[in-house]
């Protein structure tokens, strides 16, 4: 049975009048606002913007791989894949969101140029 500290007039007075409820309520609130990392300490979950940029980078990689698979020459395919992978690996640990956006837009531009060049060579 839970004892009451008296009848509170509102929620704020309830929290301030019953000090024994203050810390568990505050603890629950702080637990609810912190991000769940699945019990792994030291792991930081990505922000929404970081998550979006990651998805854009993965999407760009998939588009590049699909386009490379359409190249008829096996040696050219291998060379293009190695170049693309090298570029992605070179910038793997970039964390600045502005720089990541720049890299993705530059990568899309280079990809469009490469795609046009390959299409012209196929004709």
Secondary structure, 3 states (H helix, E strand, C coil): CCCCCCCCCCHHHHHHHCHHHHHHHHHHHHHHHCCCCCCCCCCCCCCHHHHHHHHHHHHHHHHHHHHHHCCCCHHHHHHHHHHHHHHHHHCCCCCCHHHHHHHHHHHHHHHHHHHHHHHHHHC
